[in-house]
Amino acid sequence: AAAALFDLLQGRAGVAYVSMSFPGGTFQAAFVDQGRVLFQESRVGSQGTRLRRYDYRGHDALTLLNEEASLYDPRQRGFYTQAAAERTRVWTRPYPFYGNRHTGITRAAPIYLQEGGSRRLHCVLTVDFDVNELSRLLRAGELPGMRTLLFTGDGTLLAYPQGERRIA
């Protein structure tokens, strides 16, 4: 899973996190932290959630960085419940990322397996976008006198590069 998630993350500016969340409570993700790619896995069990973070250095090179108990259950998160309920790709409302408190927005997609005549939820895939990074990307392509704004479908302002200082 680390290699596949790494490939989805690598070289995609604005993408902060990619993950897979399974109906049994397992969560697997890749993300960039201070310039290095980390892999995270958590599993919900009878004694709570066990979370592990690894330094990712290639397909055969995961080094355990830390392990801790957690209350995290991906099945209780908005991205999971929304994608599972709507049974289609969804965008979340903007929210602060847990670690750095940057504003983010998530694209989530439920993945189904066909079993006999019915489909069952296999996992929910997510891609988390860092709005601060999206603002920097938008600013880079602007022409003199041009202003770029990025809104959600309901009108929430996500990115306004010229207002970065005032927003901060």
C-alpha positions as CSV (number, residue, x, y, z in Angstrom):
1,A,0.0,0.0,0.0
2,A,2.8,2.4,0.8
3,A,4.3,2.2,-2.7
4,A,0.9,2.7,-4.4
5,L,0.0,5.7,-2.2
6,F,3.5,7.2,-2.7
7,D,3.0,7.0,-6.5
8,L,-0.3,8.9,-6.2
9,L,1.3,11.6,-3.9
10,Q,4.7,12.1,-5.5
11,G,5.0,15.2,-7.8
12,R,1.5,16.5,-7.4
13,A,1.7,20.0,-6.0
14,G,-1.1,20.9,-3.6
15,V,-1.7,17.3,-2.6
16,A,-1.0,16.9,1.1
17,Y,-2.3,13.4,1.8
18,V,-3.6,10.4,0.0
19,S,-5.3,7.6,1.9
20,M,-7.4,4.4,1.9
21,S,-10.0,3.7,4.6
22,F,-11.5,0.3,4.9
23,P,-14.9,-0.8,6.5
24,G,-13.0,-2.8,9.2
25,G,-11.4,0.4,10.5
26,T,-7.9,0.1,8.8
27,F,-6.5,3.4,7.5
28,Q,-3.4,3.6,5.3
29,A,-2.0,6.9,4.0
30,A,1.0,8.6,2.5
31,F,1.9,12.3,3.2
32,V,4.8,14.7,3.1
33,D,6.2,16.0,6.4
34,Q,9.1,18.4,6.4
35,G,10.2,17.3,2.9
36,R,10.0,13.6,3.4
37,V,7.3,11.1,2.6
38,L,5.8,9.2,5.5
39,F,3.4,6.3,5.5
40,Q,0.8,5.9,8.2
41,E,-1.3,2.9,9.1
42,S,-3.9,2.6,11.8
43,R,-6.1,-0.3,12.8
44,V,-9.1,-0.2,15.0
45,G,-9.2,-3.1,17.4
46,S,-10.9,-4.2,20.6
47,Q,-8.4,-2.3,22.6
48,G,-8.7,0.9,20.6
49,T,-6.7,2.1,17.6
50,R,-3.0,1.3,17.1
51,L,-1.3,4.0,14.9
52,R,2.1,3.5,13.3
53,R,4.1,6.0,11.2
54,Y,6.9,4.9,8.9
55,D,9.6,6.7,7.0
56,Y,9.2,5.7,3.4
57,R,12.4,5.3,1.4
58,G,11.3,3.0,-1.4
59,H,9.3,-0.1,-2.2
60,D,11.2,-2.3,0.3
61,A,12.3,0.4,2.8
62,L,9.8,1.3,5.5
63,T,11.3,2.3,8.8
64,L,9.1,2.5,11.8
65,L,9.3,5.9,13.3
66,N,6.7,5.7,16.1
67,E,3.7,3.7,17.3
68,E,1.0,5.0,19.6
69,A,-2.6,4.5,20.8
70,S,-5.2,6.6,19.2
71,L,-8.9,7.2,19.1
72,Y,-8.9,7.6,15.3
73,D,-11.5,5.7,13.4
74,P,-11.7,6.6,9.7
75,R,-15.3,5.3,9.5
76,Q,-16.4,8.1,11.7
77,R,-14.8,10.9,9.6
78,G,-16.9,13.1,7.4
79,F,-15.1,12.1,4.2
80,Y,-15.9,8.4,4.8
81,T,-19.5,8.8,5.9
82,Q,-20.3,11.2,3.1
83,A,-18.7,9.1,0.3
84,A,-20.3,5.8,1.6
85,A,-23.7,7.4,2.0
86,E,-23.7,9.1,-1.4
87,R,-22.1,6.1,-3.1
88,T,-20.1,8.5,-5.4
89,R,-17.2,10.8,-5.4
90,V,-17.6,13.8,-3.1
91,W,-15.9,16.9,-1.9
92,T,-15.7,17.7,1.8
93,R,-16.3,21.1,3.2
94,P,-13.1,23.0,4.0
95,Y,-11.6,22.0,7.4
96,P,-8.3,22.5,9.3
97,F,-5.8,19.7,8.9
98,Y,-5.0,17.9,12.1
99,G,-1.2,18.3,12.2
100,N,-0.5,21.8,10.8
101,R,-3.9,23.4,11.1
102,H,-3.8,24.5,7.4
103,T,-7.1,24.7,5.7
104,G,-7.8,21.7,3.5
105,I,-10.4,20.1,1.3
106,T,-10.8,16.4,0.5
107,R,-11.9,14.5,-2.6
108,A,-13.2,11.1,-1.5
109,A,-14.3,8.2,-3.7
110,P,-16.0,5.0,-2.5
111,I,-14.5,1.8,-4.2
112,Y,-16.8,-1.2,-4.5
113,L,-16.2,-4.9,-5.1
114,Q,-18.7,-7.0,-7.0
115,E,-19.6,-10.1,-5.1
116,G,-22.2,-12.3,-6.7
117,G,-25.0,-10.0,-7.7
118,S,-24.2,-7.2,-5.3
119,R,-21.6,-4.6,-4.7
120,R,-20.0,-4.1,-1.3
121,L,-17.8,-1.2,-0.1
122,H,-14.2,-2.1,-0.3
123,C,-12.6,1.2,0.8
124,V,-12.8,5.0,0.5
125,L,-9.9,6.6,-1.3
126,T,-9.1,10.2,-0.5
127,V,-6.9,13.0,-1.8
128,D,-6.4,15.9,0.6
129,F,-5.5,19.3,-0.9
130,D,-3.7,22.0,1.1
131,V,-5.5,25.3,0.3
132,N,-2.3,27.3,1.1
133,E,-0.4,25.4,-1.5
134,L,-3.2,25.8,-4.0
135,S,-3.0,29.5,-3.5
136,R,0.7,29.5,-4.2
137,L,0.1,27.5,-7.4
138,L,-2.6,29.8,-8.6
139,R,-0.4,32.9,-8.0
140,A,2.4,31.4,-10.1
141,G,0.3,31.4,-13.3
142,E,-1.2,34.9,-13.0
143,L,-0.6,37.7,-15.5
144,P,-0.1,41.3,-14.4
145,G,-3.3,42.8,-13.1
146,M,-5.0,39.4,-13.0
147,R,-6.7,38.1,-9.8
148,T,-7.5,34.5,-9.2
149,L,-10.0,33.1,-6.8
150,L,-10.9,29.5,-6.1
151,F,-14.4,28.7,-4.7
152,T,-16.3,25.6,-3.6
153,G,-19.6,24.9,-5.2
154,D,-21.5,26.5,-2.3
155,G,-19.4,29.7,-2.6
156,T,-16.8,29.2,0.1
157,L,-13.6,30.9,-0.8
158,L,-10.7,28.4,-0.8
159,A,-7.8,30.3,-2.4
160,Y,-7.1,34.0,-2.9
161,P,-3.4,34.4,-3.6
162,Q,-3.3,38.2,-3.4
163,G,-5.0,38.1,0.0
164,E,-2.5,35.7,1.5
165,R,-0.9,38.3,3.9
166,R,-4.2,39.6,5.1
167,I,-5.6,36.1,5.6
168,A,-2.6,35.0,7.5
